[in-house]
Amino acid sequence: MADTLAPVVRKTTRLPLLDVLRGAAILGTLMTNVWIFASPGSEWSVLQGGLGSPDPIADPSAANIAESVFRFLADGKFLALLTVLFGVGLAIQYDSAARRGERWPGRYPKRAAFLFVEGTVHFVLVFAWDVLMGYAVTALLVAWLLARSEKVRRVAMSTAAGVHLALVALVTLAAMGTDDSAPDGPEPAAVDLYAHGGYAAQVAFRLENAVALRIEPVFSFGLLVFLFLLGVRLHRAGAFTDTAEGRRIRTRLAAWGLGLGLPLNAAATLGGDAFFVLGRYGAAPLLALGYIGLIGIALDRLWIPATATRALGSVGRTALSCYVAQNLLCMLLCYGIGLGLADRLGGSGPWWVMGLWAGVSLVLATGSWLWLRRFDRGPLEALQHKVLSPRRRSPA
């Protein structure tokens, strides 16, 4: 049953923290995805052991250390951060609807459906490891939970976390008992497809293997629900407000998230491939909370230069457009349908991949800043607003 409930009212000025966090999350997900674009077999290599990280202990070269640190800081952490922020955004929309006296979820299912369509198009035409489809499905459930009692949401959070951790534990135990003699690396046909194949063939490959390529949001659904609801709780606790309580929460997030997240993620990384799932889907979200606190403290204390704050904030305000654009740019730069950098520079070391991330990030930051000087929303955000905005407002 849809309900009209009072919002959580906070007469405080919101920090630019949310936009900066969204910008960091978007560029941070690219820190992980860029290795997919640059690897032989690209999207298919994720499922066939083609993204193996170097061992900086066995070979402590500068390149191996740099790549290992780069991957360690990003893998799973910014995806979890982005998921929390989607929950925050959903809570803000709920409060906005409540202030207007509208019933909930009201028009929100249409918004989620539009996001699912956007994700489907993105999956088919651009990048197989899209997150928007999973977010759309999760948002429908969490939107319903927002109109329920706090007790119901607490039960949903604990249940989602418990089911997810049990699944992660089972997969990790199975990986520990698996023989590692199986050959690593993607199929030669997949390598050739992304290095030399046509665009239509790549689209057909995604459609033919849609079940396998859509496994991540299914596997991590419990985690998505938990992080969405956690974002709701952080928002309602005032974690993103310019208040003493907000600063206190951010300090605690940094202390606990970094204090526990760093050693746990380091242990999972050093444990090898068998602990990959535990690290990405178990320990990484904890470190993501530390990132929220750390970035918040840095903004509170003006540690981040104003230029960087504006750049990240611009990306954050156009997050959907930048998310799609970064994957589109990497596809055109790395695949054979474009410049084919993955095939031409493959085996030459990690520096060009990290440089690719930096270059694309700079383009997104500059482009979003210039766009927002002329327009209020990013291009995809404007399309979404145009499609979903009601043509006629009902009387209050």
N, C-alpha and C positions, 0 to 999 in steps of 0.2 A: 504494500500500500504506500502510495506517495504521501509524503508529509511536508507541511510547511513549518519549519523550525527556526528558532531565533539563532542568528549567527553569534560567533564568539566575537564580541566587540572589543577592539583595542584602539584607543585614541592615541596612537603613537605614529611617528614618522618612520616608514620602512626604509631600511638601509638600501643602497644599491646592491646589497649582497646577493639577492636572488638573481639578478641579471648577471652579475659577475660569476656566480656559481654555475649558472646555465652555460655561460660562455666557456668556462673552464671545463665543464662536463662534455660539451660538444667537441672542443679541440682535444680533450683527453681521450674520448672514444676513438678519435682518429689515430692517436698514438698506438692503439692496439690494431685497428683495422688496416693501417698503412702496411703492416707486415703481411696481411692477407693479400692485398693488391700486389705486393712486390714479390710474392713467393711463386715458385713454379706450380701451376695448377690452381692458383688463386683460391677462389671460394671453395673448391672441392678439396683443397689441401688441408683444410681445417679438420676434415673427417678422416684423413689418411696420413696423419703424422708428418705433414709437410711444413709445419711451422715450428719445428724444434728450435729451442733457444740454446745458445752456446753455453759451454761450461767454463766460467771464468776461473774456476779453481784449477782445472786441468790445463787450461791455456790462458793465463792471466795477461793477455795482450790488451792494449788500449782499446782496440775495436771490440773485443769480446766483453770487456768490462763495461764499456759505454752502452753496448746493445743490451746487456743484461740489466743494467740499472734502468735504462729507458723502458724496457718491457716490465720490469718489476714495479715501477711506479705507476704504470698505467693499467695493466691487464686486470680487468674486472672491477677496478676501483672506480673509474669514472663512469662505467656503465651503471654501477650501483648508485653513484651520486646522481646520475641523470634520472634514475628510477625514483629515488627519494623526492627529487624536485618535481616530478610528474605528480606525485601524491600531494605535494605542497600546492601545486597549481590547481588540482582538483578541489582541495579544501578552500582555496581562495574563491573559486567559482561557486562553491556551495554557499559560502558566506555572502557573496554578492547577490545570489538568488534569494537568500533569506532576507536580506535588507530590502529587497524590492517587493517582498511579500509573495514571491512565486513559489509554487509547489515544486518539490524536488522528487525525482530528478528532472522533471520538466522536459526541456529540450536537450538535455545532456546526451541521451542515447543517440540523437542525430549527430552530435559532435563526435562521439566515439565511433559511430559508423563511418563518418567522413574520414576520421583518422585511420580506420581500418582500410578503407579504400585507398587512401594515400600510401599506406604501408604496402598494400598489395601491388600497386603500380610500381613503387620503389623496388620491391623485391623482384618483380618480373623484369623490369627494364634496366635496373641499375646494379643492385647489390643484394646478394642472397641472404646475408646475415642482418637483415632489417630488424629493427626493434619496435617499429611503430605498430605493427599488427598485434604483437603480444601486449603492448601497452593499451591498445584500444579494448581488447577483451578484458584485461585486468581492470581497467577503468570502469567498465560497466558493473562489475561486481562491487568494487569499492564505492562507487556512486550510490549503489543500493545500501551498502553498509553505513554510509554517512547519515542516512535518515533513521538509522537504528540507534539503540542506546549505547552508551560507552561500554557497558558490560559485554554486549554482543561484539563490539569491535575488538575488545581485549581478547575474547575467546577466539575470534577469527585470526587475530595476530599470532596468538600462541599456537593455534592449530596449524596455521600455514608454516610457521617457523619449524615446528616439530616434524611435520611431514617432509619439509624440504631437507632438514638436517639428517633425517633418517635415510632419505634417498641418496644424499651425498655420501653418507657413511657406507651404504651398501655398494655404491659405485666405486668408492675408494678401496674398499676391501676386495672387490672383484679385480680391480686393477693391480693390487698388490700380489694377487695370486695368479696373474696372467703371465704366460711365457712371453718374454720380450724378443723372441727369435723371429717374429714376423717381420717382413721387410717394411721399412718406413718409406714414406714418400708417396706422392699422388700417382695415379695411373698416367702412363705416357700419353694416352688419348686426351686426358684432361689438361695436361701441360700444353699439348699442341693446340687444343681448343682456345685457350686464353692467350697463347703466344701468337697464333697465326690464324685462328678461326674467325669466321664472320660474326657480325652482331646478332643476326637472326639465329645462328647456331647456338650462341651463348644463351639467348633468351629461351630457346627450346630446351637446352640442357637444364636450366633452372626449373622449368615447368615439369620436365620428366623426373627430376629428382627433388620435387617440392617437399615430399614427406621428410626425407633425410635432412634437407637444408632448413626445414622449419622446426627441427627438434629442440633447439635451445629454449625458445619461449615455453614449450610444453614441459621440458625438464625443469625449468626454473620458475614455473608458475607460482609455486608456493612462496618463493623468494620475492617475486614481483608483488604479490599481495601484501606480504609483510612489509616491504620497503615503501609501498604506497601508503599504507596505514601509518608507518613510522613518520613519513613526511607530514601526514595530517596531524599527528601528535606534536611534532616539532613546531609546526606552524601555530597551532593553538596554544602551545606553551610560550610562544613569543620568541622563539629562537632566532628569528630573522628581523627583530625590531631593534631600534636604537634606544634601548633601555638598559638599566643596570641588570635586570633579570635576563635580558637577551644576551648581554655580554658574559654573564655568569654561565649560562647554558653553553655558549660557544667555547668558553674556556674548558668546561668539563668535557665537551665533545673532543676537543683537541687532546686533552690529557689522556682520556680513556681510549679514544680511537687510535691515536699514535702509539700510546704506551703499550697497548695490547696488540694492535693491528700490525705494527712493524715486525715484532718478533714472530708472530704467528705466520705472517706471509713469508717471512724469510725462511722459517722452518719448512713450510710447504714447498717453497721454491727449491731449497736444498735437498728435499726429499725425492726429487726427480719426477718423471712423468706420471708415476702412480698417484702422486698427490696433486696433480694439476686441477682436478675437479674440486678437491677440498680447498685449494688456494683460491681459485677463481670464484667459486660459488659459496664458499664458507668463510674464509678469512678476509677476502677482499672487501666485502661490505663493511666490515668493522673499520678498516683503514679509510674507507670513504667517509665515514662519520668524522674521523680525524681530519680529513681534508676540509670538511665543512667548518669545523672549529678553527683550523689553522688559517684558512682564507678569511674567515670572519674576524679573527684577531688581527690579521695583517691589515684589513681594511679599517678596523677600529683604531689602530695605532698608526695609520697612514704609512705603512711599510711599502705598500704597492704604489709605484709611480702613477700619477694621474693619467698619463698616456696609456699605460697598461690597463688601468681600470676602465677607461673609456673604450678601449679595444675589446676587452672581454665583455663589457656591458653591451656593446653593440652586437656582438655575436649572440649574446644571451637573449636580447630582444628580438632577434631574427633566428632563433634557435632551429626551428623546423626547416627554414630555407637553407641555413648553413649546414645542417645535417645532411640534407639531400645533396647540396652543392658539393660538399667535400668528397662524397662518394662518387659523384659524377665526374669531378675533376680527376680523381685518382684512377677511375676506370679509363678515361681518355688518355691519361699519361702513361699508364702501366700496361694496358692490354694491347694486343696486336691491332685492334680496330682503331687505335690512336697512335701514340708515339712508340709504344711497345718497350718501355723502359725496363720492365721486369725481365724480359728476355735479353735485351741488349746489355743490361748491367748486372744480370744475375751472376752470382759468384764473385762479385768485385768487392764484397764487404758491406757492412751496415751503414756506412756514412751517408751514402746517397739516399737511403731510405729515410734516415732521420732528417736529412736535408729536404727531402720531399715533404715530410710532415711540416717542417718549419715554413717552407715556401707556400704550401696550400693554406696553412694557418694565417700567414701574413696576408694572402689574397682575401681570405674570408673576413679577417678583421678590418682591412682597409675597405673592402667592398661593402660590408654591412654598415660601416660608419658613414661612407659616402651616400649609401642608399637612404639611411635614416635622416640625413640632412634635408632630403627632399620629400620623403614619405614617412607616414606614421608607423607603418608595419612592413615586415618583410614581404616579398612577393607571394610566397605560399601562405603566410599568415593572412595577407589581404584577401587571397582567394577563399580561404577558409571562412573569414569574416563575412565576405560577400554572400557565400552560399548559405551560411547558417544564420545570418541575422534575420530576424522576423521582418516581414514586409509591413506588418501592421502591429502596432503596440496595443495591447489590451488595456482598458482603464485600470488604474491602480485600485 
